[in-house]
Amino acid sequence: MSSSRLNQIAGHLNSPKGLLADQVAIVTSSGQGIGAKCARLFANEGAKVVISDIDGVKANDFAEKINASSGEALAVAGDLLNDKYIKELVKKFADFGGGKIHITVNNAGFTWDAVIHKLIREAAPYFRVKDGEPRNILNYAIAKASVVGLTKTIAKEWGPAFGVRANTIAFGHIETRLTANKEAGAFVEVDGQKVALGIPEKQKAAGGPVPFQDIPLRRPGSATKAASAILAIASPLSAYITGQIICVTGGRNM
Ligand SMILES: NC(=O)c1ccc[n+]([C@@H]2O[C@H](COP(=O)([O-])OP(=O)(O)OC[C@H]3O[C@@H](n4cnc5c(N)ncnc54)[C@H](O)[C@@H]3O)[C@@H](O)[C@H]2O)c1
């Protein structure tokens, strides 16, 4: 093969560096599920990613995997319900990014809207910066008005002065342990109490003979599909989208 052809191939492989090149991102609760897929896609697109999860083993293993496959990741394990951890997380995140934070994906959910507020407040000094670099906040909402309101407020208040974009992603039925059969026995501990995860088999069967009849695409979404939508909104391709609710539902609840 000619050297000019080799140079051409090398050039193609090296550039572009990815949709999120030179950006630093955090994805909360990214040890598994949608958060993990999202962190992986971000790393593939050139972002440095912070993996935050209460499950230290999963967080560390996953960060190691990303680092071993030419990405850059830092695991910061801890409980997002703990205020001290949120402070430590933002500090380590900013150090990892050389004093900069570009993207925050507030994937941690269940019933804890307060976590999203606290994390954004702690990271605020890194978003309210006038250096012309892209900055992005993505929140998840399961029909929670407060998250939608917070997202719009950030878009309205931090958009004009700092160019920060903020959007809400609303998922439908995405296949993770949250939507697996409840009988599988998965749970999380909240305030020392076990909260069972999943959907009872009976409830799933009650949907009728046609599976996923209430979803126009007639299928659940995978965690990768959900994460792809987050990447799309975080990327420069969505540079003019802010303050919106993006529904990733296969058309459910139209
Ligand atoms: N799966 C769906 O269909 C669906 C639908 C709507 C919204 N969501 C939202 O998407 C987000 C991710 O859900 P998923 O389906 O990937 O769930 P998942 O159960 O697969 O993963 C959740 C992750 O959160 C971590 N976690 C739990 N408690 C934590 C804590 N206190 N501090 C830090 N990390 C903690 C877990 O260790 C786990 O790695 C959640 O906010 C969920 O509410 C999911």
The ligand as an SDF file (V2000), in Angstrom:
LIG
                    3D

 44 48  0  0  0  0  0  0  0  0999 V2000
  -35.1990    1.9780   32.6020 N   0  0  0  0  0  0  0  0  0  0  0  0
  -36.2340    2.7210   32.3280 C   0  0  0  0  0  0  0  0  0  0  0  0
  -37.1940    2.3000   31.6620 O   0  0  0  0  0  0  0  0  0  0  0  0
  -36.2880    4.1510   32.8080 C   0  0  0  0  0  0  0  0  0  0  0  0
  -37.4280    4.9010   32.4890 C   0  0  0  0  0  0  0  0  0  0  0  0
  -37.4980    6.2260   32.9230 C   0  0  0  0  0  0  0  0  0  0  0  0
  -36.4340    6.7710   33.6420 C   0  0  0  0  0  0  0  0  0  0  0  0
  -35.3480    6.0190   33.9560 N   0  0  0  0  0  0  0  0  0  0  0  0
  -34.3000    6.6510   34.7400 C   0  0  0  0  0  0  0  0  0  0  0  0
  -33.0190    6.3940   34.1780 O   0  0  0  0  0  0  0  0  0  0  0  0
  -32.0490    6.3950   35.2260 C   0  0  0  0  0  0  0  0  0  0  0  0
  -31.1510    5.1610   35.1250 C   0  0  0  0  0  0  0  0  0  0  0  0
  -31.9550    4.0120   35.2370 O   0  0  0  0  0  0  0  0  0  0  0  0
  -31.5010    2.5660   34.7540 P   0  0  0  0  0  0  0  0  0  0  0  0
  -32.7170    1.9690   34.1550 O   0  0  0  0  0  0  0  0  0  0  0  0
  -30.2350    2.6350   33.9840 O   0  0  0  0  0  0  0  0  0  0  0  0
  -31.2440    1.8850   36.1850 O   0  0  0  0  0  0  0  0  0  0  0  0
  -30.2030    0.7620   36.6870 P   0  0  0  0  0  0  0  0  0  0  0  0
  -30.8500    0.2040   37.8980 O   0  0  0  0  0  0  0  0  0  0  0  0
  -29.8190   -0.1510   35.5950 O   0  0  0  0  0  0  0  0  0  0  0  0
  -28.9130    1.5980   37.1050 O   0  0  0  0  0  0  0  0  0  0  0  0
  -28.9770    2.5400   38.1390 C   0  0  0  0  0  0  0  0  0  0  0  0
  -27.5990    2.7780   38.7330 C   0  0  0  0  0  0  0  0  0  0  0  0
  -27.7710    3.6950   39.8260 O   0  0  0  0  0  0  0  0  0  0  0  0
  -26.8690    3.3400   40.8530 C   0  0  0  0  0  0  0  0  0  0  0  0
  -27.3200    3.9020   42.1400 N   0  0  0  0  0  0  0  0  0  0  0  0
  -28.3700    3.4790   42.8770 C   0  0  0  0  0  0  0  0  0  0  0  0
  -28.4590    4.1990   44.0030 N   0  0  0  0  0  0  0  0  0  0  0  0
  -27.4470    5.1010   43.9770 C   0  0  0  0  0  0  0  0  0  0  0  0
  -27.0140    6.1210   44.8690 C   0  0  0  0  0  0  0  0  0  0  0  0
  -27.6580    6.3650   46.0180 N   0  0  0  0  0  0  0  0  0  0  0  0
  -25.9380    6.8730   44.5350 N   0  0  0  0  0  0  0  0  0  0  0  0
  -25.2890    6.6420   43.3670 C   0  0  0  0  0  0  0  0  0  0  0  0
  -25.6660    5.6960   42.4790 N   0  0  0  0  0  0  0  0  0  0  0  0
  -26.7300    4.9260   42.7880 C   0  0  0  0  0  0  0  0  0  0  0  0
  -26.9050    1.8410   40.8420 C   0  0  0  0  0  0  0  0  0  0  0  0
  -25.8010    1.2740   41.5260 O   0  0  0  0  0  0  0  0  0  0  0  0
  -26.9360    1.5440   39.3370 C   0  0  0  0  0  0  0  0  0  0  0  0
  -25.6270    1.3810   38.8250 O   0  0  0  0  0  0  0  0  0  0  0  0
  -32.8280    6.4750   36.5350 C   0  0  0  0  0  0  0  0  0  0  0  0
  -32.8310    7.8180   36.9270 O   0  0  0  0  0  0  0  0  0  0  0  0
  -34.2250    6.0740   36.1440 C   0  0  0  0  0  0  0  0  0  0  0  0
  -35.1900    6.6480   37.0060 O   0  0  0  0  0  0  0  0  0  0  0  0
  -35.2480    4.7250   33.5320 C   0  0  0  0  0  0  0  0  0  0  0  0
  1  2  1  0
  2  3  2  0
  2  4  1  0
  4  5  1  0
  4 44  2  0
  5  6  2  0
  6  7  1  0
  7  8  2  0
  8  9  1  0
  8 44  1  0
  9 10  1  0
  9 42  1  0
 10 11  1  0
 11 12  1  0
 11 40  1  0
 12 13  1  0
 13 14  1  0
 14 15  2  0
 14 16  1  0
 14 17  1  0
 17 18  1  0
 18 19  2  0
 18 20  1  0
 18 21  1  0
 21 22  1  0
 22 23  1  0
 23 24  1  0
 23 38  1  0
 24 25  1  0
 25 26  1  0
 25 36  1  0
 26 27  1  0
 26 35  1  0
 27 28  2  0
 28 29  1  0
 29 30  1  0
 29 35  2  0
 30 31  1  0
 30 32  2  0
 32 33  1  0
 33 34  2  0
 34 35  1  0
 36 37  1  0
 36 38  1  0
 38 39  1  0
 40 41  1  0
 40 42  1  0
 42 43  1  0
M  CHG  2   8   1  16  -1
M  END
$$$$
